Amino acid sequence: MTTDDPLVQHLMDKMASRSEAGINKYKNTMVTTPMSAIAAIDNAIEECLDQAVYLEKAKRELQEKWTLKH
């Protein structure tokens, strides 16, 4: 599947690449992995917490750059 939106296409390509890396590493897809729903939810929560840390770091860096320019 492709799209005319380059940003969406970039993300689709990254998702496919990440999926392939996971399949190669764990020898399973998300469909075939032996993971309970609770474990999947816990993993997703951990990923969201990591995401919040990365976003806060990026926000602070941008705020510092914005403050220095003005």
KEMIVEX-766852 format. One record per residue: residue number from 1; residue in three letters; z, y, x of N, C-alpha, C in turn. Coordinates in Angstrom, 1 decimal. Example, Ala and Ser with C-alpha at 12.3 -4.5 7.8 and 13.67 -1.06 7.14 Angstrom:
// KEMIVEX-766852
r i 1 aa ALA nc3 7.8 nc2 -5.7 nc1 13.2 cac3 7.8 cac2 -4.5 cac1 12.3 cc3 7.8 cc2 -3.3 cc1 13.2
r i 2 aa SER nc3 7.1 nc2 -2.2 nc1 12.8 cac3 7.1 cac2 -1.1 cac1 13.7 cc3 7.9 cc2 0.0 cc1 12.9
END
This chain:
// KEMIVEX-766852
r i 1 aa MET nc3 0.0 nc2 -1.2 nc1 0.8 cac3 0.0 cac2 0.0 cac1 0.0 cc3 0.0 cc2 1.2 cc1 0.9
r i 2 aa THR nc3 -0.8 nc2 2.2 nc1 0.5 cac3 -0.8 cac2 3.5 cac1 1.2 cc3 -0.7 cc2 4.6 cc1 0.2
r i 3 aa THR nc3 -0.4 nc2 5.8 nc1 0.7 cac3 -0.3 cac2 7.0 cac1 -0.1 cc3 -1.0 cc2 8.1 cc1 0.6
r i 4 aa ASP nc3 -1.3 nc2 9.1 nc1 -0.1 cac3 -1.9 cac2 10.3 cac1 0.4 cc3 -0.9 cc2 11.3 cc1 1.0
r i 5 aa ASP nc3 0.4 nc2 11.0 nc1 0.7 cac3 1.5 cac2 11.9 cac1 1.2 cc3 1.9 cc2 11.4 cc1 2.6
r i 6 aa PRO nc3 1.7 nc2 12.2 nc1 3.6 cac3 2.0 cac2 11.7 cac1 5.0 cc3 3.4 cc2 11.4 cc1 5.2
r i 7 aa LEU nc3 4.3 nc2 12.2 nc1 4.6 cac3 5.7 cac2 11.9 cac1 4.8 cc3 6.2 cc2 10.6 cc1 4.1
r i 8 aa VAL nc3 5.7 nc2 10.4 nc1 2.9 cac3 6.0 cac2 9.1 cac1 2.2 cc3 5.4 cc2 7.9 cc1 3.0
r i 9 aa GLN nc3 4.2 nc2 8.1 nc1 3.5 cac3 3.5 cac2 7.0 cac1 4.3 cc3 4.3 cc2 6.7 cc1 5.6
r i 10 aa HIS nc3 4.8 nc2 7.8 nc1 6.2 cac3 5.6 cac2 7.6 cac1 7.4 cc3 6.9 cc2 6.8 cc1 7.1
r i 11 aa LEU nc3 7.5 nc2 7.1 nc1 6.0 cac3 8.7 cac2 6.4 cac1 5.6 cc3 8.4 cc2 4.9 cc1 5.2
r i 12 aa MET nc3 7.3 nc2 4.7 nc1 4.5 cac3 6.9 cac2 3.4 cac1 4.2 cc3 6.6 cc2 2.5 cc1 5.4
r i 13 aa ASP nc3 6.0 nc2 3.1 nc1 6.4 cac3 5.7 cac2 2.4 cac1 7.6 cc3 7.0 cc2 2.1 cc1 8.4
r i 14 aa LYS nc3 8.0 nc2 3.0 nc1 8.4 cac3 9.2 cac2 2.8 cac1 9.0 cc3 10.0 cc2 1.7 cc1 8.3
r i 15 aa MET nc3 10.0 nc2 1.7 nc1 7.0 cac3 10.7 cac2 0.6 cac1 6.2 cc3 10.1 cc2 -0.7 cc1 6.5
r i 16 aa ALA nc3 8.8 nc2 -0.8 nc1 6.6 cac3 8.1 cac2 -2.1 cac1 6.9 cc3 8.4 cc2 -2.6 cc1 8.3
r i 17 aa SER nc3 8.5 nc2 -1.7 nc1 9.2 cac3 8.8 cac2 -2.0 cac1 10.6 cc3 10.2 cc2 -2.5 cc1 10.7
r i 18 aa ARG nc3 11.1 nc2 -1.8 nc1 10.0 cac3 12.5 cac2 -2.2 cac1 10.0 cc3 12.7 cc2 -3.5 cc1 9.4
r i 19 aa SER nc3 12.0 nc2 -3.8 nc1 8.3 cac3 12.1 cac2 -5.1 cac1 7.7 cc3 11.6 cc2 -6.2 cc1 8.6
r i 20 aa GLU nc3 10.5 nc2 -6.0 nc1 9.3 cac3 10.0 cac2 -7.0 cac1 10.2 cc3 11.0 cc2 -7.2 cc1 11.3
r i 21 aa ALA nc3 11.6 nc2 -6.2 nc1 11.8 cac3 12.6 cac2 -6.3 cac1 12.9 cc3 13.8 cc2 -7.2 cc1 12.4
r i 22 aa GLY nc3 14.2 nc2 -6.9 nc1 11.2 cac3 15.3 cac2 -7.7 cac1 10.6 cc3 15.0 cc2 -9.1 cc1 10.4
r i 23 aa ILE nc3 13.7 nc2 -9.4 nc1 9.9 cac3 13.3 cac2 -10.8 cac1 9.7 cc3 13.2 cc2 -11.5 cc1 11.1
r i 24 aa ASN nc3 12.7 nc2 -10.8 nc1 12.1 cac3 12.7 cac2 -11.5 cac1 13.4 cc3 14.1 cc2 -11.7 cc1 14.0
r i 25 aa LYS nc3 15.0 nc2 -10.8 nc1 13.8 cac3 16.3 cac2 -10.9 cac1 14.3 cc3 17.2 cc2 -12.0 cc1 13.6
r i 26 aa TYR nc3 17.1 nc2 -11.9 nc1 12.2 cac3 18.0 cac2 -12.8 cac1 11.4 cc3 17.3 cc2 -14.0 cc1 10.8
r i 27 aa LYS nc3 16.0 nc2 -14.1 nc1 11.0 cac3 15.2 cac2 -15.2 cac1 10.5 cc3 15.3 cc2 -15.4 cc1 9.0
r i 28 aa ASN nc3 15.5 nc2 -14.3 nc1 8.3 cac3 15.6 cac2 -14.2 cac1 6.8 cc3 15.1 cc2 -12.9 cc1 6.3
r i 29 aa THR nc3 14.7 nc2 -12.9 nc1 5.0 cac3 14.4 cac2 -11.7 cac1 4.3 cc3 15.6 cc2 -11.3 cc1 3.5
r i 30 aa MET nc3 15.6 nc2 -10.2 nc1 2.9 cac3 16.7 cac2 -9.8 cac1 2.0 cc3 16.8 cc2 -10.7 cc1 0.8
r i 31 aa VAL nc3 15.7 nc2 -11.3 nc1 0.5 cac3 15.6 cac2 -12.2 cac1 -0.7 cc3 16.3 cc2 -13.6 cc1 -0.3
r i 32 aa THR nc3 16.0 nc2 -14.0 nc1 0.9 cac3 16.5 cac2 -15.4 cac1 1.3 cc3 17.8 cc2 -15.4 cc1 2.1
r i 33 aa THR nc3 18.3 nc2 -14.2 nc1 2.5 cac3 19.6 cac2 -14.2 cac1 3.3 cc3 20.7 cc2 -14.7 cc1 2.4
r i 34 aa PRO nc3 21.6 nc2 -15.5 nc1 3.1 cac3 22.8 cac2 -16.0 cac1 2.4 cc3 23.9 cc2 -14.9 cc1 2.3
r i 35 aa MET nc3 23.7 nc2 -13.9 nc1 1.5 cac3 24.7 cac2 -12.8 cac1 1.4 cc3 25.1 cc2 -12.6 cc1 -0.1
r i 36 aa SER nc3 26.4 nc2 -12.6 nc1 -0.3 cac3 26.9 cac2 -12.3 cac1 -1.7 cc3 26.6 cc2 -10.9 cc1 -2.1
r i 37 aa ALA nc3 26.6 nc2 -10.7 nc1 -3.4 cac3 26.5 cac2 -9.3 cac1 -3.9 cc3 27.5 cc2 -8.4 cc1 -3.4
r i 38 aa ILE nc3 28.8 nc2 -8.9 nc1 -3.3 cac3 29.9 cac2 -8.0 cac1 -2.8 cc3 29.6 cc2 -7.7 cc1 -1.3
r i 39 aa ALA nc3 29.2 nc2 -8.6 nc1 -0.5 cac3 28.9 cac2 -8.3 cac1 0.9 cc3 27.7 cc2 -7.3 cc1 1.0
r i 40 aa ALA nc3 26.7 nc2 -7.5 nc1 0.1 cac3 25.6 cac2 -6.5 cac1 0.2 cc3 26.1 cc2 -5.1 cc1 -0.2
r i 41 aa ILE nc3 27.0 nc2 -5.0 nc1 -1.2 cac3 27.5 cac2 -3.7 cac1 -1.5 cc3 28.4 cc2 -3.1 cc1 -0.4
r i 42 aa ASP nc3 29.2 nc2 -4.0 nc1 0.2 cac3 30.0 cac2 -3.5 cac1 1.4 cc3 29.1 cc2 -3.0 cc1 2.5
r i 43 aa ASN nc3 28.0 nc2 -3.7 nc1 2.8 cac3 27.0 cac2 -3.3 cac1 3.8 cc3 26.4 cc2 -2.0 cc1 3.5
r i 44 aa ALA nc3 26.0 nc2 -1.8 nc1 2.2 cac3 25.4 cac2 -0.6 cac1 1.8 cc3 26.4 cc2 0.6 cc1 1.9
r i 45 aa ILE nc3 27.7 nc2 0.4 nc1 1.5 cac3 28.7 cac2 1.4 cac1 1.7 cc3 28.8 cc2 1.8 cc1 3.1
r i 46 aa GLU nc3 28.9 nc2 0.9 nc1 4.0 cac3 29.0 cac2 1.2 cac1 5.4 cc3 27.8 cc2 2.0 cc1 5.9
r i 47 aa GLU nc3 26.6 nc2 1.6 nc1 5.5 cac3 25.4 cac2 2.3 cac1 5.9 cc3 25.5 cc2 3.8 cc1 5.4
r i 48 aa CYS nc3 26.0 nc2 4.0 nc1 4.1 cac3 26.1 cac2 5.3 cac1 3.6 cc3 27.1 cc2 6.1 cc1 4.4
r i 49 aa LEU nc3 28.2 nc2 5.5 nc1 4.8 cac3 29.2 cac2 6.3 cac1 5.6 cc3 28.6 cc2 6.7 cc1 6.9
r i 50 aa ASP nc3 27.8 nc2 5.8 nc1 7.5 cac3 27.1 cac2 6.1 cac1 8.8 cc3 26.2 cc2 7.3 cc1 8.5
r i 51 aa GLN nc3 25.4 nc2 7.2 nc1 7.4 cac3 24.5 cac2 8.3 cac1 7.1 cc3 25.2 cc2 9.6 cc1 7.0
r i 52 aa ALA nc3 26.3 nc2 9.6 nc1 6.3 cac3 27.1 cac2 10.9 cac1 6.2 cc3 27.5 cc2 11.5 cc1 7.5
r i 53 aa VAL nc3 27.8 nc2 10.6 nc1 8.5 cac3 28.2 cac2 11.1 cac1 9.8 cc3 27.0 cc2 11.7 cc1 10.5
r i 54 aa TYR nc3 25.8 nc2 11.0 nc1 10.4 cac3 24.6 cac2 11.6 cac1 11.0 cc3 24.2 cc2 12.9 cc1 10.4
r i 55 aa LEU nc3 24.3 nc2 13.0 nc1 9.1 cac3 23.9 cac2 14.2 cac1 8.4 cc3 24.9 cc2 15.4 cc1 8.7
r i 56 aa GLU nc3 26.2 nc2 15.1 nc1 8.8 cac3 27.1 cac2 16.1 cac1 9.2 cc3 26.9 cc2 16.6 cc1 10.6
r i 57 aa LYS nc3 26.6 nc2 15.7 nc1 11.5 cac3 26.3 cac2 16.1 cac1 12.9 cc3 25.0 cc2 17.0 cc1 12.9
r i 58 aa ALA nc3 24.0 nc2 16.6 nc1 12.3 cac3 22.7 cac2 17.4 cac1 12.2 cc3 23.0 cc2 18.7 cc1 11.6
r i 59 aa LYS nc3 23.7 nc2 18.8 nc1 10.5 cac3 24.1 cac2 20.0 cac1 9.8 cc3 24.8 cc2 21.0 cc1 10.8
r i 60 aa ARG nc3 25.8 nc2 20.5 nc1 11.5 cac3 26.5 cac2 21.3 cac1 12.4 cc3 25.6 cc2 21.9 cc1 13.5
r i 61 aa GLU nc3 24.8 nc2 21.0 nc1 14.1 cac3 23.8 cac2 21.5 cac1 15.1 cc3 22.9 cc2 22.6 cc1 14.6
r i 62 aa LEU nc3 22.4 nc2 22.4 nc1 13.4 cac3 21.6 cac2 23.4 cac1 12.8 cc3 22.3 cc2 24.7 cc1 12.5
r i 63 aa GLN nc3 23.6 nc2 24.6 nc1 12.0 cac3 24.4 cac2 25.8 cac1 11.8 cc3 24.6 cc2 26.5 cc1 13.1
r i 64 aa GLU nc3 24.9 nc2 25.8 nc1 14.2 cac3 25.2 cac2 26.4 cac1 15.5 cc3 23.9 cc2 27.2 cc1 15.9
r i 65 aa LYS nc3 22.8 nc2 26.5 nc1 15.8 cac3 21.5 cac2 27.2 cac1 16.2 cc3 21.2 cc2 28.4 cc1 15.4
r i 66 aa TRP nc3 21.5 nc2 28.3 nc1 14.1 cac3 21.2 cac2 29.4 cac1 13.2 cc3 22.1 cc2 30.6 cc1 13.5
r i 67 aa THR nc3 23.4 nc2 30.3 nc1 13.8 cac3 24.4 cac2 31.3 cac1 14.1 cc3 24.0 cc2 32.0 cc1 15.4
r i 68 aa LEU nc3 23.6 nc2 31.2 nc1 16.4 cac3 23.2 cac2 31.8 cac1 17.7 cc3 22.0 cc2 32.7 cc1 17.6
r i 69 aa LYS nc3 21.1 nc2 32.5 nc1 16.7 cac3 19.9 cac2 33.3 cac1 16.6 cc3 20.1 cc2 34.6 cc1 15.8
r i 70 aa HIS nc3 21.2 nc2 34.6 nc1 15.0 cac3 21.4 cac2 35.7 cac1 14.1 cc3 22.7 cc2 36.4 cc1 14.4
END
